[in-house]
Amino acid sequence: MSMADIDFRDIIRAGDFVVWGQACAEPVPLTERLLAQRAEFGGITCFLGIPVADTVKPEHADHIRFVGYCGTGSNRALAAAGALDIYPGHYSTLPDYVSRADVVLVQCAPPDVQGRYSLALADDYLTAAIDSARVVVAEVNDQAPATPGSRYLTAHDIDIEVRTSRPVAQSLSTPASPELTAIGEHIAGVVPDGATLQFGIGSVPEAVLGALSDHNDLGIHSGILTDAVVDLIGKGVVTNARKTTDRGISVAAVLIGSRRLFDHAHHNPAVSLRPVEYTHNPARLAAQYRFVAINSAIEVDLTGQVNAEVAGGRYVGAVGGGAEFLRGAARSAGGIPIIALPATAGARTRIVDRLSGPVSTARSDAGVIVTEYGVADLRGTTLSERRERLLAIAHPDHREALRAKEFPC
């Protein structure tokens, strides 16, 4: 079937819950066509992940209810307009949440000689949605990478197949600022050789990966795979040779990057896409030797509580898998749970006496906090000890004012 033949009036029913691949995995021609026909469905709900193509805009909420787990990218405009309802659960709960899907839109690579369609750019929560949906519509894009994984689709899984040939949406990284470079160097100083890394999305984790060029035998077990990992593989830094499980393989749920990443993953047995149930499995994370979790935050208070969701009263982040990965790292032999953030945002300190948003990660899960001013290891410390260590990595211009604040219990 061609894209011109797709009519979502024949597919979607009033009240349907629709899920599609996030980030680079978004089947953009399908989502654009669905949005163009939105007035004809009688009201539906669409679940949004991380946006890369910026397809969805606030005006589309006139006939669609949008639900998402994050406020990144173009989702910020939706949230600011009051057009995005936030699902505030841990990332590991997303498969259960999207298993109510009625219609799923996926982007696949063309079938191999065995008739298997690779999920190409994301498995994560898609497997759960696909397995429960009434209708699966697949964009089979001959420019999508055929990435190995634990799940492939067959013709039996696909109800409607649409053939396309278009460039996959890309997410391009930006050069690191001096502050982020310093953060990366601090973290590189505590990451041991042979560690298995998890990292979140954004400029902070990218800067950290860029600082690891002198390391040896690092492994990857993460929610995402990015261009920065391809750089480290090319330098012989990431070998996955010392992983406890999936030795020799970089494991992730989603590919987010450029064509260079997609080409690296194409038919590469050293890369594997896995579902959330695998990438975020607590027992599997804890079992990885020297599992190092590197995630960012909006602010951290002086007791170690982390806000990774709200800034200036607006939803811009996510609960995501941060707490789950931090707990996995804390339980791993030789593991390190890390939260990294610049010490300031403009004139405001990000090491604060009290959070201005929700507690995304409890202080009981606090591990190592890093800013450009140093490393605060909060593990095995009392509240008063944490206060002093966090003051030491706050921006010098804010330390005196923070010290003068009444310290919370």
C-alpha atoms as one frame of an Amber mdcrd trajectory, in Angstrom:
protein
   0.000   0.000   0.000   1.210   3.529  -0.721   0.972   6.434   1.714  -1.644
   8.038  -0.545  -3.911   5.047   0.051  -3.857   5.358   3.848  -7.110   6.663
   5.281  -7.158   6.667   9.058 -10.936   6.964   9.043 -10.923   3.260   8.129
  -8.483   2.414  10.944  -9.201   4.539  13.998 -12.362   4.494  16.077 -13.660
   7.155  18.418 -11.966   6.906  21.792  -8.958   4.912  20.532  -5.593   5.029
  22.291  -2.826   5.440  19.698   0.889   4.794  20.257   3.802   5.318  17.892
   7.577   4.971  17.957   9.410   7.812  19.646  12.406   9.936  18.650  14.075
   8.773  15.416  11.704   5.794  15.328   8.658   7.960  14.679   6.919   6.907
  11.437   6.593  10.541  10.395   4.518  10.109   7.201   1.961   8.133   9.200
   1.809  10.557  12.130   1.517  13.540   9.794  -1.379  11.911   7.967  -3.115
  10.970  11.218  -2.840  14.546  12.492  -4.187  15.907   9.214  -7.320  13.773
   9.625  -7.738  14.349  13.366 -11.097  16.134  13.106 -12.709  13.001  11.679
 -12.178  10.496  14.508 -14.544  11.684  17.216 -11.810  12.165  19.812  -8.743
   9.987  20.424  -5.757   9.871  22.789  -2.184   9.739  21.471   0.822   8.756
  23.569   3.996  10.740  22.926   7.581   9.856  23.727  10.686  11.930  23.036
  10.079  14.114  19.945  12.734  14.535  17.263  10.718  15.397  14.149   8.539
  18.012  15.961   5.437  16.690  14.234   2.928  17.413  16.985   1.988  21.012
  17.740  -0.374  22.611  20.289  -3.020  23.289  17.642  -3.396  19.552  17.113
  -4.925  19.279  20.570  -8.236  20.600  19.234  -9.356  17.033  18.540  -6.686
  14.894  20.201  -5.766  14.363  23.838  -2.000  14.036  24.122  -0.356  12.070
  26.923   3.400  11.840  27.359   6.039  10.836  29.865   8.433  13.702  29.086
   8.492  17.420  28.394  11.547  17.506  26.135  11.812  19.109  22.690   8.548
  20.133  21.069   6.622  18.529  23.935   7.522  21.661  25.916   5.264  23.760
  23.719   2.440  21.287  24.288   2.983  21.344  28.043   3.180  25.142  28.117
  -0.123  25.320  26.232  -1.783  22.928  28.665  -2.114  20.378  25.857   0.056
  17.594  27.299  -1.134  15.357  30.117   1.887  13.898  31.900   2.255  10.249
  32.829   4.591  10.487  35.853   5.544   6.824  36.212   8.918   5.113  36.149
  10.047   4.128  32.671   9.739   0.436  33.547   5.966   0.906  33.923   5.485
   2.210  30.367   4.918  -1.238  28.824   1.956  -1.793  31.145   0.647   1.694
  30.410   0.811   1.406  26.599  -0.518  -2.148  26.575  -3.977  -0.515  26.408
  -3.128   0.636  22.863  -5.783   0.171  20.201  -3.656   1.321  17.258   0.148
   1.282  16.963   2.209   3.028  14.283   5.744   1.695  13.786   8.683   2.286
  11.463  10.457  -0.883  10.324  13.263  -1.883   8.017  12.338  -4.030   5.001
  12.016  -7.746   5.736  15.072  -9.981   5.607  15.305 -13.297   3.758  13.427
 -14.935   6.627  10.562 -12.447   6.311  11.457 -10.664   9.573  10.970  -6.912
   9.921  13.515  -5.253  12.230  12.090  -2.624  14.565  15.002  -0.532  13.266
  15.255   2.334  15.729  13.288   1.440  18.866  11.903  -1.515  20.722  11.498
  -0.050  24.248   7.731   0.027  24.995   6.646  -0.711  21.407   6.674  -4.469
  21.862   4.059  -4.246  24.631   1.881  -1.939  22.531   2.169  -4.093  19.419
   1.229  -7.252  21.273  -2.027  -5.744  22.560  -3.142  -3.500  19.690  -6.169
  -4.080  17.515  -4.351  -2.626  14.490  -0.608  -2.359  13.749   0.288  -0.010
  10.895   3.906  -0.364   9.748   5.855   2.137   7.683   8.475  -0.041   5.978
  11.215   2.454   5.178  14.089   1.196   3.041  16.343   3.863   4.607  15.752
   2.600   8.157  18.540   0.451   9.625  17.982  -3.260  10.090  19.117  -3.316
  13.703  19.411  -6.694  15.443  17.263  -7.222  18.504  15.242  -9.647  20.533
  12.014  -8.834  18.699  11.189  -8.836  15.006   7.825  -8.439  13.320   6.418
 -10.786  10.710   3.659 -10.286   8.179   1.339 -11.867  10.746   2.015  -9.005
  13.202   1.322  -6.238  10.669  -2.220  -5.356   9.666  -1.375  -2.549   7.237
   2.000  -2.139   5.541   3.065   1.084   3.854   6.287   1.227   1.824   8.386
   4.415   1.927  11.881   5.621   1.113  12.805   8.663   3.168  15.641   9.860
   5.405  15.126   8.861   9.016  14.622  11.791  11.417  17.917  12.632  13.102
  18.926  14.088  16.460  22.190  15.995  16.118  24.419  16.727  19.090  25.850
  20.167  19.868  29.360  21.044  21.083  29.797  20.883  24.854  30.116  24.110
  26.822  33.119  24.613  29.133  30.873  23.764  32.107  29.735  20.494  30.542
  33.282  19.635  29.523  34.376  20.065  33.139  31.517  17.860  34.339  32.536
  15.203  31.842  36.121  15.290  33.039  35.062  14.947  36.691  32.931  11.919
  35.905  35.634  10.361  33.723  37.837  10.511  36.791  35.528   8.209  38.775
  34.456   5.785  36.014  36.639   2.660  36.229  37.913   0.661  33.281  35.619
  -2.258  32.487  32.502  -0.386  33.630  29.143  -0.918  31.913  27.512   2.436
  31.246  23.969   3.712  31.236  23.347   7.312  30.255  20.353   9.524  29.699
  19.490  11.871  26.876  20.814  15.395  26.520  23.956  17.488  26.501  25.251
  16.409  29.925  25.518  12.660  29.175  26.946  13.460  25.736  29.695  15.537
  27.350  30.457  12.701  29.758  30.826  10.170  26.957  33.109  12.594  25.145
  35.468  12.626  28.133  35.969   8.848  28.281  38.441   8.466  25.415  41.272
   7.239  27.671  39.253   4.396  29.200  39.400   0.709  28.381  36.856  -2.054
  27.828  33.739  -0.055  28.635  30.350  -1.635  27.989  26.910  -0.260  27.152
  23.577  -1.258  28.689  21.388   1.806  28.370  17.984   3.142  27.472  19.484
   4.882  24.435  22.388   4.548  22.031  23.907   7.712  20.532  26.598   8.907
  18.147  28.950   9.425  21.084  28.967   5.669  21.667  29.925   5.107  18.024
  32.873   7.450  18.621  33.994   5.402  21.617  33.596   2.139  19.726  35.716
   3.534  16.907  38.443   4.446  19.396  38.401   0.979  20.944  37.121   2.348
  24.255  33.764   0.558  24.164  34.344  -3.153  23.585  31.658  -4.670  25.850
  34.298  -7.313  26.587  33.882  -7.240  30.363  30.091  -7.108  30.655  28.463
  -9.642  32.923  25.650 -10.258  30.429  25.454  -9.593  26.681  29.221  -9.686
  26.415  30.412  -8.081  23.194  27.075  -6.340  22.572  25.896  -2.759  23.110
  22.336  -3.039  24.422  19.789  -0.221  24.227  16.067   0.327  23.826  16.214
   3.258  21.354  18.670   4.702  18.842  18.811   8.508  19.002  21.367  10.182
  16.771  22.484  10.753  13.200  22.844   8.679  10.058  26.279   7.618  11.307
  24.656   5.847  14.268  22.047   4.220  12.045  24.706   2.955   9.636  26.711
   1.579  12.556  23.699  -0.363  13.837  22.633  -1.704  10.421  23.074  -5.503
  10.415  25.589  -5.130  13.259  25.534  -8.138  15.622  27.375  -6.039  18.215
  24.234  -3.880  18.682  20.926  -5.114  20.057  17.598  -3.374  20.576  15.693
  -4.687  23.577  12.355  -3.917  25.270  12.069  -1.921  28.487  11.439  -5.112
  30.430  15.035  -6.050  29.582  16.899  -2.722  29.577  15.371  -1.556  32.874
  15.175  -4.915  34.654  16.431  -4.239  38.217  17.967  -7.661  38.727  19.810
  -7.465  35.407  21.135  -3.977  36.186  22.344  -4.972  39.629  24.027  -8.073
  38.194  26.206  -6.036  35.834  29.709  -5.681  37.263  30.683  -2.018  37.713
  27.383  -0.713  36.388  27.665   3.094  36.179  24.438   5.088  35.724  24.876
   8.666  34.471  21.764  10.835  34.456  21.042  14.567  34.550  18.745  16.707
  36.657  17.155  20.122  36.814  18.108  20.687  40.452  19.339  18.865  43.541
  18.610  19.996  47.076  21.052  19.967  49.969  19.750  16.624  51.234  20.219
  14.860  47.874  16.656  14.977  46.540  16.499  15.290  42.750  14.012  17.182
  40.582  14.338  15.973  36.975  10.927  17.145  35.772   9.896  20.753  36.357
  11.754  24.041  35.794  10.199  27.452  36.263   6.811  25.865  36.822   6.866
  24.079  33.462   7.225  20.399  32.729  10.460  20.071  30.754  11.973  16.742
  31.855  10.759  13.317  32.908  10.692  10.776  35.682  12.109   8.401  33.088
  14.360   5.581  34.157  16.698   7.664  36.291  15.732   6.263  39.682  15.691
   2.701  38.366  19.165   2.959  36.877  20.516   4.666  39.996  19.191   1.838
  42.137  20.676  -0.738  39.781  24.071   0.959  39.944  23.893   1.213  43.723
  23.381  -2.550  43.948  26.006  -3.452  41.365  29.409  -4.659  42.555  31.650
  -1.648  41.927  28.734   0.331  40.488  28.316   4.106  40.713  24.981   5.991
  40.625  25.685   9.479  39.202  23.560  12.590  38.774  25.258  15.349  36.782
  24.155  18.943  36.250  25.643  22.417  35.753  25.787  24.371  38.996  23.663
  27.199  37.620  20.953  27.956  35.063  21.480  31.570  34.133  21.611  33.493
  37.399  19.904  30.724  39.396  21.621  28.019  41.391  20.743  24.416  40.625
  22.043  23.221  43.985  19.151  24.473  46.100  17.938  24.511  49.682  14.470
  23.359  48.593  13.323  21.910  45.285  11.030  24.053  43.139   9.472  20.960
  41.573   8.640  17.348  42.394  10.990  14.819  43.951  11.842  12.637  40.938
  14.478  10.687  42.865  14.345  10.349  46.632  17.311  11.305  48.780  17.448
   7.690  49.948  18.576   6.855  46.381  21.157   9.653  46.201  24.588   8.573
  45.053  27.234  10.770  43.458  26.328  14.338  42.431  28.623  16.136  39.961
  28.812  19.744  38.784  31.610  21.592  37.057  32.929  22.427  40.542  33.518
  18.859  41.622  32.158  15.557  42.863  29.951  15.096  45.935  29.740  11.452
  46.962  26.637  11.231  49.156  26.746   7.485  49.685  26.937   6.517  53.337
  26.620  10.113  54.552  24.384  11.896  57.045  22.260  14.907  56.171  24.779
  17.362  57.614  27.617  15.699  55.729  25.620  15.862  52.508  24.994  19.561
  53.020  28.701  20.310  53.216  29.585  18.170  50.227  26.871  19.706  48.071
  27.784  23.247  49.115  31.319  22.511  47.925  30.108  21.801  44.367  27.614
  24.682  44.177  28.615  27.787  42.261  30.885  29.904  44.521  28.583  32.913
  44.096  25.706  30.995  45.702  27.424  29.077  48.497  27.119  31.752  51.183
  23.399  32.302  50.529  22.761  28.550  50.537  24.636  28.100  53.789  22.502
  30.803  55.390  19.278  29.006  54.528  17.479  26.991  57.167  18.521  23.405
  56.558  15.554  21.083  55.920  15.154  17.877  57.873
